[in-house]
Amino acid sequence: MQYIVDDSGAKTSVIVPYSQWEKINADYDKLKKKFDVFLSIKEGIEEIKTSKNKGVKLQTLSDFLNESKR
């Protein structure tokens, strides 16, 4: 890696070899997908808690699976 510095010597940019940049982007994509899954799980749990507090009955997994077969 190479760093670009300003007149005072503070790092302002970095030059990364392309192969390393590709790996960084691939790792980022994997982490982003994991984050999206965890965020969806969190939202689902919050929806369940809200439903229970309001007394709303949610669809069961069996009902969902049977619905998707139609």
MOPAC internal coordinates of N, CA, C and O (Angstrom, degrees):
PM7 1SCF
backbone

  N    0.0000 0     0.00 0     0.00 0    0    0    0
  C    1.4484 1     0.00 0     0.00 0    1    0    0
  C    1.5212 1   108.81 1     0.00 0    2    1    0
  O    1.2310 1   121.91 1   -31.27 1    3    2    1
  N    1.2977 1   113.95 1   148.73 1    3    2    1
  C    1.4524 1   120.23 1   176.47 1    5    3    2
  C    1.5272 1   108.02 1  -125.10 1    6    5    3
  O    1.2310 1   121.40 1   -39.22 1    7    6    5
  N    1.3174 1   114.93 1   140.78 1    7    6    5
  C    1.4587 1   120.39 1  -179.51 1    9    7    6
  C    1.5115 1   110.11 1  -106.87 1   10    9    7
  O    1.2310 1   121.12 1   -36.37 1   11   10    9
  N    1.3124 1   115.45 1   143.63 1   11   10    9
  C    1.4553 1   122.10 1   173.73 1   13   11   10
  C    1.5202 1   105.73 1  -107.17 1   14   13   11
  O    1.2310 1   120.89 1   -49.72 1   15   14   13
  N    1.3288 1   115.90 1   130.28 1   15   14   13
  C    1.4611 1   121.09 1  -177.18 1   17   15   14
  C    1.5188 1   109.98 1  -118.89 1   18   17   15
  O    1.2310 1   121.17 1   -24.95 1   19   18   17
  N    1.3293 1   115.37 1   155.05 1   19   18   17
  C    1.4581 1   119.36 1   176.37 1   21   19   18
  C    1.5238 1   109.65 1   -86.32 1   22   21   19
  O    1.2310 1   120.65 1     5.92 1   23   22   21
  N    1.3192 1   116.37 1  -174.08 1   23   22   21
  C    1.4696 1   121.06 1  -176.31 1   25   23   22
  C    1.5209 1   112.84 1   -61.81 1   26   25   23
  O    1.2310 1   120.22 1   153.80 1   27   26   25
  N    1.3318 1   117.19 1   -26.20 1   27   26   25
  C    1.4631 1   119.56 1  -179.48 1   29   27   26
  C    1.5362 1   111.97 1   -89.78 1   30   29   27
  O    1.2310 1   120.40 1   178.48 1   31   30   29
  N    1.3338 1   116.84 1    -1.52 1   31   30   29
  C    1.4610 1   120.37 1   178.86 1   33   31   30
  C    1.5197 1   114.52 1    92.34 1   34   33   31
  O    1.2310 1   120.46 1  -177.60 1   35   34   33
  N    1.3250 1   116.73 1     2.40 1   35   34   33
  C    1.4733 1   120.11 1   178.60 1   37   35   34
  C    1.5282 1   109.81 1   -78.52 1   38   37   35
  O    1.2310 1   120.90 1   -44.60 1   39   38   37
  N    1.3361 1   115.89 1   135.40 1   39   38   37
  C    1.4569 1   120.41 1   179.20 1   41   39   38
  C    1.5267 1   109.48 1   -66.82 1   42   41   39
  O    1.2310 1   120.94 1   -49.33 1   43   42   41
  N    1.3250 1   115.80 1   130.67 1   43   42   41
  C    1.4603 1   120.63 1  -179.96 1   45   43   42
  C    1.5264 1   112.55 1  -117.56 1   46   45   43
  O    1.2310 1   120.11 1   155.71 1   47   46   45
  N    1.3265 1   117.40 1   -24.29 1   47   46   45
  C    1.4605 1   122.03 1  -178.00 1   49   47   46
  C    1.5144 1   109.24 1  -153.53 1   50   49   47
  O    1.2310 1   121.73 1   -11.74 1   51   50   49
  N    1.3287 1   114.29 1   168.26 1   51   50   49
  C    1.4529 1   119.67 1   177.32 1   53   51   50
  C    1.5294 1   108.72 1  -139.81 1   54   53   51
  O    1.2310 1   120.99 1   -37.00 1   55   54   53
  N    1.3025 1   115.71 1   143.00 1   55   54   53
  C    1.4558 1   121.80 1   174.87 1   57   55   54
  C    1.5221 1   106.52 1  -106.47 1   58   57   55
  O    1.2310 1   121.28 1   -58.14 1   59   58   57
  N    1.3420 1   115.16 1   121.86 1   59   58   57
  C    1.4663 1   121.38 1  -176.50 1   61   59   58
  C    1.5295 1   108.10 1  -114.10 1   62   61   59
  O    1.2310 1   120.06 1   -43.92 1   63   62   61
  N    1.3257 1   117.48 1   136.08 1   63   62   61
  C    1.4676 1   118.71 1   175.39 1   65   63   62
  C    1.5311 1   110.34 1   -55.75 1   66   65   63
  O    1.2310 1   120.72 1   -36.37 1   67   66   65
  N    1.3274 1   116.23 1   143.63 1   67   66   65
  C    1.4638 1   120.94 1  -174.45 1   69   67   66
  C    1.5247 1   112.26 1   -57.75 1   70   69   67
  O    1.2310 1   119.41 1   139.21 1   71   70   69
  N    1.3132 1   118.72 1   -40.79 1   71   70   69
  C    1.4669 1   120.74 1  -179.58 1   73   71   70
  C    1.5261 1   110.90 1   -62.64 1   74   73   71
  O    1.2310 1   120.84 1   142.39 1   75   74   73
  N    1.3158 1   115.99 1   -37.61 1   75   74   73
  C    1.4621 1   119.99 1   177.73 1   77   75   74
  C    1.5296 1   110.10 1   -69.58 1   78   77   75
  O    1.2310 1   120.43 1   141.84 1   79   78   77
  N    1.3166 1   116.78 1   -38.16 1   79   78   77
  C    1.4647 1   121.59 1   178.10 1   81   79   78
  C    1.5340 1   110.21 1   -62.63 1   82   81   79
  O    1.2310 1   120.03 1   138.35 1   83   82   81
  N    1.3266 1   117.55 1   -41.65 1   83   82   81
  C    1.4605 1   120.75 1   177.72 1   85   83   82
  C    1.5287 1   110.73 1   -61.50 1   86   85   83
  O    1.2310 1   120.28 1   137.72 1   87   86   85
  N    1.3205 1   117.07 1   -42.28 1   87   86   85
  C    1.4649 1   120.60 1   178.72 1   89   87   86
  C    1.5303 1   110.74 1   -64.80 1   90   89   87
  O    1.2310 1   120.41 1   137.68 1   91   90   89
  N    1.3123 1   116.83 1   -42.32 1   91   90   89
  C    1.4710 1   120.67 1   177.95 1   93   91   90
  C    1.5319 1   109.60 1   -58.90 1   94   93   91
  O    1.2310 1   120.19 1   134.58 1   95   94   93
  N    1.3217 1   117.23 1   -45.42 1   95   94   93
  C    1.4653 1   120.68 1  -179.81 1   97   95   94
  C    1.5203 1   111.73 1   -66.49 1   98   97   95
  O    1.2310 1   119.85 1   140.68 1   99   98   97
  N    1.3353 1   117.89 1   -39.32 1   99   98   97
  C    1.4620 1   120.66 1   178.07 1  101   99   98
  C    1.5260 1   110.59 1   -64.21 1  102  101   99
  O    1.2310 1   120.66 1   136.32 1  103  102  101
  N    1.3262 1   116.35 1   -43.68 1  103  102  101
  C    1.4707 1   120.63 1   177.82 1  105  103  102
  C    1.5245 1   110.49 1   -62.76 1  106  105  103
  O    1.2310 1   120.32 1   139.11 1  107  106  105
  N    1.3280 1   117.00 1   -40.89 1  107  106  105
  C    1.4596 1   121.47 1   178.60 1  109  107  106
  C    1.5282 1   110.34 1   -61.30 1  110  109  107
  O    1.2310 1   120.44 1   134.85 1  111  110  109
  N    1.3382 1   116.76 1   -45.15 1  111  110  109
  C    1.4607 1   120.29 1   179.97 1  113  111  110
  C    1.5277 1   111.33 1   -60.19 1  114  113  111
  O    1.2310 1   120.11 1   137.65 1  115  114  113
  N    1.3282 1   117.40 1   -42.35 1  115  114  113
  C    1.4648 1   121.06 1   178.67 1  117  115  114
  C    1.5271 1   110.56 1   -63.02 1  118  117  115
  O    1.2310 1   120.63 1   134.72 1  119  118  117
  N    1.3281 1   116.39 1   -45.28 1  119  118  117
  C    1.4621 1   119.88 1   179.79 1  121  119  118
  C    1.5225 1   111.53 1   -64.93 1  122  121  119
  O    1.2310 1   120.30 1   141.95 1  123  122  121
  N    1.3171 1   117.03 1   -38.05 1  123  122  121
  C    1.4670 1   121.47 1   179.19 1  125  123  122
  C    1.5199 1   109.80 1   -62.63 1  126  125  123
  O    1.2310 1   120.26 1   136.85 1  127  126  125
  N    1.3354 1   117.12 1   -43.15 1  127  126  125
  C    1.4670 1   120.29 1   178.87 1  129  127  126
  C    1.5244 1   110.94 1   -63.82 1  130  129  127
  O    1.2310 1   120.02 1   137.74 1  131  130  129
  N    1.3288 1   117.56 1   -42.26 1  131  130  129
  C    1.4594 1   120.68 1   177.42 1  133  131  130
  C    1.5224 1   110.63 1   -62.08 1  134  133  131
  O    1.2310 1   120.93 1   136.10 1  135  134  133
  N    1.3133 1   115.82 1   -43.90 1  135  134  133
  C    1.4639 1   120.52 1   179.17 1  137  135  134
  C    1.5227 1   110.50 1   -59.90 1  138  137  135
  O    1.2310 1   120.39 1   136.54 1  139  138  137
  N    1.3334 1   116.86 1   -43.46 1  139  138  137
  C    1.4633 1   120.67 1   179.67 1  141  139  138
  C    1.5241 1   111.25 1   -61.49 1  142  141  139
  O    1.2310 1   120.28 1   139.97 1  143  142  141
  N    1.3351 1   117.07 1   -40.03 1  143  142  141
  C    1.4649 1   120.84 1   178.18 1  145  143  142
  C    1.5271 1   109.97 1   -64.08 1  146  145  143
  O    1.2310 1   120.53 1   132.21 1  147  146  145
  N    1.3321 1   116.59 1   -47.79 1  147  146  145
  C    1.4672 1   119.89 1  -179.94 1  149  147  146
  C    1.5262 1   111.40 1   -62.92 1  150  149  147
  O    1.2310 1   120.43 1   141.47 1  151  150  149
  N    1.3150 1   116.78 1   -38.53 1  151  150  149
  C    1.4614 1   120.28 1   178.38 1  153  151  150
  C    1.5321 1   110.64 1   -64.27 1  154  153  151
  O    1.2310 1   120.57 1   139.17 1  155  154  153
  N    1.3325 1   116.51 1   -40.83 1  155  154  153
  C    1.4655 1   120.17 1   177.71 1  157  155  154
  C    1.5216 1   111.17 1   -63.72 1  158  157  155
  O    1.2310 1   120.51 1   138.99 1  159  158  157
  N    1.3250 1   116.62 1   -41.01 1  159  158  157
  C    1.4687 1   120.28 1   177.79 1  161  159  158
  C    1.5255 1   110.10 1   -62.60 1  162  161  159
  O    1.2310 1   120.73 1   135.33 1  163  162  161
  N    1.3238 1   116.21 1   -44.67 1  163  162  161
  C    1.4653 1   120.49 1   179.35 1  165  163  162
  C    1.5286 1   110.84 1   -59.98 1  166  165  163
  O    1.2310 1   120.70 1   135.61 1  167  166  165
  N    1.3300 1   116.26 1   -44.39 1  167  166  165
  C    1.4672 1   119.89 1   179.40 1  169  167  166
  C    1.5238 1   110.81 1   -63.92 1  170  169  167
  O    1.2310 1   120.38 1   141.40 1  171  170  169
  N    1.3283 1   116.87 1   -38.60 1  171  170  169
  C    1.4615 1   120.67 1   177.95 1  173  171  170
  C    1.5094 1   111.94 1   -62.99 1  174  173  171
  O    1.2310 1   120.87 1   136.90 1  175  174  173
  N    1.3218 1   115.94 1   -43.10 1  175  174  173
  C    1.4697 1   120.48 1   178.71 1  177  175  174
  C    1.5236 1   110.34 1   -63.87 1  178  177  175
  O    1.2310 1   120.29 1   138.66 1  179  178  177
  N    1.3270 1   117.05 1   -41.34 1  179  178  177
  C    1.4648 1   120.36 1   178.11 1  181  179  178
  C    1.5247 1   110.81 1   -63.70 1  182  181  179
  O    1.2310 1   120.48 1   141.62 1  183  182  181
  N    1.3391 1   116.68 1   -38.38 1  183  182  181
  C    1.4643 1   120.25 1   178.06 1  185  183  182
  C    1.5264 1   110.86 1   -64.24 1  186  185  183
  O    1.2310 1   120.61 1   139.53 1  187  186  185
  N    1.3282 1   116.43 1   -40.47 1  187  186  185
  C    1.4684 1   120.67 1   178.14 1  189  187  186
  C    1.5252 1   110.44 1   -63.16 1  190  189  187
  O    1.2310 1   120.25 1   134.23 1  191  190  189
  N    1.3323 1   117.13 1   -45.77 1  191  190  189
  C    1.4676 1   120.54 1   179.72 1  193  191  190
  C    1.5189 1   111.15 1   -61.47 1  194  193  191
  O    1.2310 1   120.64 1   135.95 1  195  194  193
  N    1.3230 1   116.37 1   -44.05 1  195  194  193
  C    1.4631 1   120.65 1   179.68 1  197  195  194
  C    1.5176 1   110.67 1   -62.70 1  198  197  195
  O    1.2310 1   120.53 1   137.44 1  199  198  197
  N    1.3284 1   116.59 1   -42.56 1  199  198  197
  C    1.4698 1   121.04 1  -179.94 1  201  199  198
  C    1.5226 1   110.78 1   -62.51 1  202  201  199
  O    1.2310 1   120.87 1   135.56 1  203  202  201
  N    1.3307 1   115.94 1   -44.44 1  203  202  201
  C    1.4706 1   119.26 1   179.37 1  205  203  202
  C    1.5205 1   111.13 1   -62.60 1  206  205  203
  O    1.2310 1   120.29 1   137.97 1  207  206  205
  N    1.3219 1   117.04 1   -42.03 1  207  206  205
  C    1.4683 1   120.78 1   179.94 1  209  207  206
  C    1.5236 1   111.67 1   -63.96 1  210  209  207
  O    1.2310 1   120.60 1   146.09 1  211  210  209
  N    1.3436 1   116.46 1   -33.91 1  211  210  209
  C    1.4580 1   120.28 1  -178.61 1  213  211  210
  C    1.5269 1   112.09 1   -91.77 1  214  213  211
  O    1.2310 1   120.29 1   174.71 1  215  214  213
  N    1.3359 1   117.05 1    -5.29 1  215  214  213
  C    1.4585 1   120.60 1  -179.36 1  217  215  214
  C    1.5156 1   113.77 1    75.62 1  218  217  215
  O    1.2310 1   120.31 1  -158.50 1  219  218  217
  N    1.3284 1   117.01 1    21.50 1  219  218  217
  C    1.4613 1   121.30 1  -179.94 1  221  219  218
  C    1.5191 1   108.93 1   -87.04 1  222  221  219
  O    1.2310 1   120.98 1   -48.02 1  223  222  221
  N    1.3391 1   115.73 1   131.98 1  223  222  221
  C    1.4587 1   120.14 1   179.29 1  225  223  222
  C    1.5280 1   108.99 1   -85.68 1  226  225  223
  O    1.2310 1   120.63 1   -51.34 1  227  226  225
  N    1.3232 1   116.41 1   128.66 1  227  226  225
  C    1.4555 1   121.29 1   178.69 1  229  227  226
  C    1.5190 1   110.54 1   -93.68 1  230  229  227
  O    1.2310 1   121.04 1   -20.20 1  231  230  229
  N    1.3111 1   115.61 1   159.80 1  231  230  229
  C    1.4518 1   121.90 1   177.23 1  233  231  230
  C    1.5293 1   109.46 1   -67.82 1  234  233  231
  O    1.2310 1   120.68 1   -42.09 1  235  234  233
  N    1.3292 1   116.31 1   137.91 1  235  234  233
  C    1.4628 1   119.82 1   178.54 1  237  235  234
  C    1.5180 1   109.56 1   -79.99 1  238  237  235
  O    1.2310 1   121.05 1   -17.36 1  239  238  237
  N    1.3229 1   115.61 1   162.64 1  239  238  237
  C    1.4618 1   120.55 1   177.47 1  241  239  238
  C    1.5247 1   110.22 1   -62.37 1  242  241  239
  O    1.2310 1   120.35 1   138.81 1  243  242  241
  N    1.3208 1   116.93 1   -41.19 1  243  242  241
  C    1.4719 1   120.79 1   178.61 1  245  243  242
  C    1.5249 1   110.84 1   -59.53 1  246  245  243
  O    1.2310 1   120.55 1   134.23 1  247  246  245
  N    1.3254 1   116.56 1   -45.77 1  247  246  245
  C    1.4673 1   120.25 1   178.77 1  249  247  246
  C    1.5245 1   110.81 1   -61.97 1  250  249  247
  O    1.2310 1   120.68 1   138.11 1  251  250  249
  N    1.3061 1   116.30 1   -41.89 1  251  250  249
  C    1.4661 1   120.64 1   179.34 1  253  251  250
  C    1.5221 1   110.94 1   -61.66 1  254  253  251
  O    1.2310 1   120.79 1   133.13 1  255  254  253
  N    1.3510 1   116.09 1   -46.87 1  255  254  253
  C    1.4627 1   120.08 1  -178.92 1  257  255  254
  C    1.5281 1   110.81 1   -65.38 1  258  257  255
  O    1.2310 1   120.13 1   139.69 1  259  258  257
  N    1.3198 1   117.35 1   -40.31 1  259  258  257
  C    1.4596 1   120.20 1   178.10 1  261  259  258
  C    1.5204 1   111.34 1   -65.48 1  262  261  259
  O    1.2310 1   120.65 1   143.05 1  263  262  261
  N    1.3148 1   116.36 1   -36.95 1  263  262  261
  C    1.4613 1   121.44 1   178.91 1  265  263  262
  C    1.5226 1   110.41 1   -64.30 1  266  265  263
  O    1.2310 1   120.14 1   141.41 1  267  266  265
  N    1.3125 1   117.33 1   -38.59 1  267  266  265
  C    1.4564 1   120.49 1  -176.25 1  269  267  266
  C    1.5275 1   112.29 1   -74.57 1  270  269  267
  O    1.2310 1   119.78 1   166.15 1  271  270  269
  N    1.3335 1   118.03 1   -13.85 1  271  270  269
  C    1.4688 1   121.57 1   178.36 1  273  271  270
  C    1.5217 1   111.76 1   -80.32 1  274  273  271
  O    1.2310 1   120.30 1   162.63 1  275  274  273
  N    1.3137 1   117.03 1   -17.37 1  275  274  273
  C    1.4685 1   121.27 1  -176.20 1  277  275  274
  C    1.4986 1   111.79 1   -72.60 1  278  277  275
  O    1.2310 1   120.10 1   180.00 1  279  278  277

